[in-house]
Amino acid sequence: MDIDADRLGAFMGKMLGDFGAAANAALIKVGDRLGLYKALAAQGPMTSQQLAAASGTTERCVREWLSAQAASGYVEYEPATARFSMLPEQAMVFADEDSPYFMGAVGDMMSALMLDEPKISQAFRTGKGVGWNERSECLFCGTARFFRTTYKHQLVQEWLPALDGVVDKLAHGAKVADIGCGHGISTILMAKAFPKSRFFGFDAHPGSIDAARGSAEREGASERVSFAVATAKTVPANGYDLVCFFDCLHDMGDPVGALRHVRETMADDGTCMLVEPFANDRLENNFTPVGRLFYAASTMVCTPASMAQEVGLALGAQAGEARLREVTKQGGFTRFRRAAETPFNLILEVRK
């Protein structure tokens, strides 16, 4: 076998970068959990002693953490003063949970993937999948925090207005079902934006429903939103004007059956909004940084979750618009269009 030394060197450089990024995922979780990013962004520039005092942590550990962060380009270092700081752009990503670019939940997500690796490897052998209820707890909170960033800044502002006539219905009073609502972030955001409408969140995971109810109480939205444990195929009929699936249809074992049932729960002129991970229809067109991330998440979370359920269609997080269109057609819907898109999501409008 002939080895191209330059190509090998470039590949090893790529692997070194990937290895460093993977190792630092745990440090992102440490900084997020202990409030190190927030303290540094609010009070920096700071020495390691000052950051440790501000965060109630041990200086020697903080010094090593800061050194790793600076080596990663996540924080700045000034040799003359031995002080560390964060640029506004770095703070937006790691310190500000309301920023449209916040990624502090990365550590939670990566922890869950590594913790559950033995279960996923076993699923490779058996083909039985791994149910959502079998996952590590940090996956639930990490998923909620990761998606909160996008939903907070795009759901009410861009996605709902992209649907034909939906905002007007919501403003005057509509019934909305949020299926696979998880911790209820999307449900509560809509409920707070449209006080005349009523919102119903459903999820098959009891722990997530408990978390959603707690969030609704804290957010003062309990009068307009309710949460219940239910699968997409057991949601009660209620003449919904809008039914939403946020980043969850592809996780379902029987998405066709889910849509077929949901169609019967809707008003005749109702709308179904599918928010799915962005994907092109051809595999090779998804060889991008976003596609790389989503294929990894799909391998470790989405595909095994579907395979653990009845039918086990296993659409995966990169199903693409054409495949999703076919699923909605099989589910009995006749109208389908891409209403909006982001680098991370497809927003699809589906009607009877």
N, C-alpha and C positions, 0 to 999 in steps of 0.2 A: 504494500500500500504506500503510495506517494503522499507525503505530508507537505502541505504548503505552510512554511514557517510563519509567514506574515498572517495568513488566515487563522492559524492556530493561536498566534499571539493576540490577535484582535478578539477571538472568541474567549480566550482566557481573561482578557481585560473586561469583557462583558460579564463573565461569570463572577469576577471579583467584585464588580459593581453591584450585581444582583445579590451576592452573598452579604455584602456590607449593608445593603438596604434591608434584607431579611433580618439580619442581626439587630438592626436599629429599630425594627418594628416594636420589639419589647421595650425599648427605651422611650419610644413615643407613648406607650401606655403608661410607663412610670411617670413621665412628665405631665401627662394628662391627669392621671389619678391623684398625684400629689400637688397639683396646682403650680408646678414649676414654670410652665410656659406663661401662665396668666400673671404670676408674680414678676417674672422677668420683663414681660411686655409692659406691665403697669409701672414698674419702678426702676427699670434698667436705665443706663448701664450699671452692672453690679459685679462685684467679685463673687467668687464661690462662697466666701464667708457671709456676705450680705444676702445672697439668695437663700442660703441655708437658714439664716436667722428669719428671713421674711416668710419662709414656707414651713418652718418648724421641722427641718430635716437635718441630717448629719452632713457636715461640711465635706468630709473626705469622699462620701458617696456622690454628693452634688458636684464636686470638682471633676470627678471622672465622667459623670453624666454630661456636664457642660463641655468637656473636651471632646466627647463623642459627637455631641450636637454640632459643635463648631467644625469638626472634621467632616461632617455630613453636609455642611452648608445650611443647617437648620437654624443656627444662631450665628451672630458675629462675635469676633474676638479682637480686642485691641491690646497688642503686646506691651505697649508702653505703660499701660495702667493695669494690666491683667484683669480687665473688666470685660464682661460679656453683655450683649444687647440683642434686641430683635429688630429687624427692619419692619416697617409697616406691613409689607407683603408677607413676611414670615409670621407675624402676629395674626394676620387674617386667616392663615391656614391652621395655626396651632392654638391660638389663645382666645379667639373670639368665636363663641359658639353660635352667634347670630350672623356671622359673616357668610356670604354666599359661597365662600371657598373653604369653609372649615372642614378639616380632615382629621381632627383629633380622635375620632372613633376608629381610626385605622388599627390602633393597637388592640382594641377589643376584638375586631374582626379577625386579625391575624392570630390572636391567642386561641380563638375558637377553632380556627382551621387546624392548628397544630394539635390542640387537645383532642380533637375528634378524629385525627388521622387513623388510629387503629380501627375505629368503626368503619371508616370509609374503605380502608384496605380490605377489611373483611367483606364489605359489600361488593367490592370488585370480584371477590372469589365466589360469592353466593348469588349475586344478582338480586338480592332481596331489598336493597336500598337501606337508607337510614332516615327514620321519621323525624319530623321537626321536634317532636316531643322527646326525642332521644339525644338532642344536642346539648352542648355545654351552655350554661346560663349566659355567659358573656356574649354568645351569638345573638341572643334576643335584644339585649340592650345595645350592643354594637350596631346591629342592623337598624334599630330605631334611630339611633343618633346619626348614622351614616346617611340615611334617606331624609332625615329631618332637614338637612341643609338645602337640598333641592326642593322639597315640598314647600318649605317656608318661603322661598324666594320665587317660585314659579307656578305653583298650583293655582292660587287665586289670581295672581297677576297676569298669567299668560295662558295656562292650559285650559281653564274653564272658559275664558273668553273666546278661545279658538273653537269651541263647540257651538254648533248652530242653535241659537235661542236659549241656551241653558242658563246663562247668567240672569236673563230676564225672569225666567221661572224661579230661580233661586231667590232673587230679590223680592218677588211677590209672595213666595211661600211654596216650597216644594218638599217632596219626600225623597230622601237620598239614602241609598244603601252603600256602605263601604265594606266590601268583601275582602277577607284576608287583611283586616285592618291592623293587626299587630298591636302595638302599644297605643294606637289611636291617634297618632300625630296628624295624619291627613284628615281624619274625621273631625278633630277638634279645630284644626285650621279653617276648614270650611264652615263649621258651625259658628265660629266667632265672626266670620266675614259676612254671613247671611243669617241674621237673627230671626227672620220670619220663616225660615225653613226648619225642617226637622230631620235629624241625621241618626242613622242606625248603623253601628259598627258590628261586624261579625268576624269571628276568628275561631279556628278549631282548637287553638292552644289556650287552655284555661288560664295559665299564668299570664299570658299577654293580655287577656281580657281584664284580669284583675288590675294589671298595671294601667290599662286604658281608663278604667273607671276611676282610679286614683288621680290620673292626670286631668280628667274632666272635672273632678271636684276641685282640684287646685287651680285650674284655669277658669273656674266659674262658668263652665259650659254645661253642667249637668241637666239643666232644664231643657236644653235643645238637642242633647245627644244622649243616646243610650247604647250600651254594649251588651252583647250576648254571645255565648259559645255556640257556634254553628259552623258547619261546612258550607261550601258554596252550593251544594246540592240539597241542603236542608233549610236554607234561608226562607222564612215565611213570606208568602205573597203579600204585597202591600201597595200595589199600584205605584211603584217607584217611578218618579220622573227622571231620576239619574241613578245609575248603578256604576260603581267604580271598582276597578281591580288595579291596585297600585303594586307593581313589581311582584306579582304573585301568581298570575294565571299559569305561567310556565312551570311553577312549582307543583301544580296540582296533578294528581294521578290521572284524572279524567276531565281535562279542560273542556272537551266537547260536551260531556254530560253536564258539567257545571254551567256552561253557557245556555244549554238547552233548558235547564231548570230556571236559571235567572231570567231568561226571556219571558217565562210565564209569570214572574213576579212583578214585571214592569207594566207601566201604563202603555197604552197603544202607541202614543207618540213619545215614549220615553227614549232616553239615550243611555247607551252603555259606553263608558270610557275605559279603555285599556291602556294603562301605562306600563310599558315593557322596556327592558334594557335595549339600548340602541344596538342594532345589528343590521348589516347588509345581508342580502340573500345568498351570496356566494362566500364560501369559507375563506378563500384567499383575500377577499376584500375586508375581512375582519382581523387581519394581521396588523393591528394597530395597538398603541398602548391601552386604549379602552377595551378593545377586543381581548387582549392578553389578560387583563384583569377579570373580565366577565367570564371568559372560558375557565379560568382557574376557580372562580367562585361557583360556577356551574358544575364543575367536576366535584367540588368538595361539599356543596350545599344543595343546589337546585335539582340536579339530576337524581342524586340519591333520594331526595325527599319525594320526588314524584314516583320513583320506583318502589317506594315503601307503601304506596297506596294502591287502591283498586285500579285496574287498567294499566297504570304505570306508563303512560304515553311518553314521558320524559322529553318534553319539548326542549328543555335546556334554556339557559339565559340568552342564548344567541340564536333563537328560532328564526328571527327575521320576519319582515312584513308579509312576504308571500305565504309562508307557513302559517302565520297567525290569521291571515285572511281566510285560508282554507278551513282552519279550525272554527272560526266564527260562522262560516257558511254551513259547516256540518252541524253547528249548534242551532241552526234555524234562522240566523240573521241574513238579511238580503242586502243591506247597505253598509259599506265599509270605506273609510278614507283616513289618510294620515292627516290629522288636524294640526299637529305641531311636532317639533323635534328639538332635542338638545344633543350635545355630544354624548350624553349618557342615557337618553330615553327617547322612545317613540311614543307619541300620544295619539292613540287611534280612536276614532269615533265610529261606533257601531250602532245600527238601528234595525228595527224589525223590517 
